[in-house]
Amino acid sequence: MSGILRGIARVRAAPVLRGSAIPQRANITTRPAKDTFGPVETVVGLTMFSLTILGPSGWVLANLENYKKKDAAE
């Protein structure tokens, strides 16, 4: 049974080991964007992104002592 599984694995892994026979190309366009973002949209987007990433970690760091007390009580 293990010989059969090894054979199947070898057949499936062979194309991966050989690499792709079809050359891959990136889709690169040189045209400008259809809709440009203004400065207000950029600031709002970056602010929301920063708050989404930094907000929860800041909350945890601000309340770290509360979490330590909670663990010690249990």
PyMOL commands that set and color helices and strands:
alter all, ss='L'
color gray80, all
select helices_A, chain A and resi 2-18+39-62+64-73
alter helices_A, ss='H'
color red, helices_A
deselect
rebuild
show_as cartoon
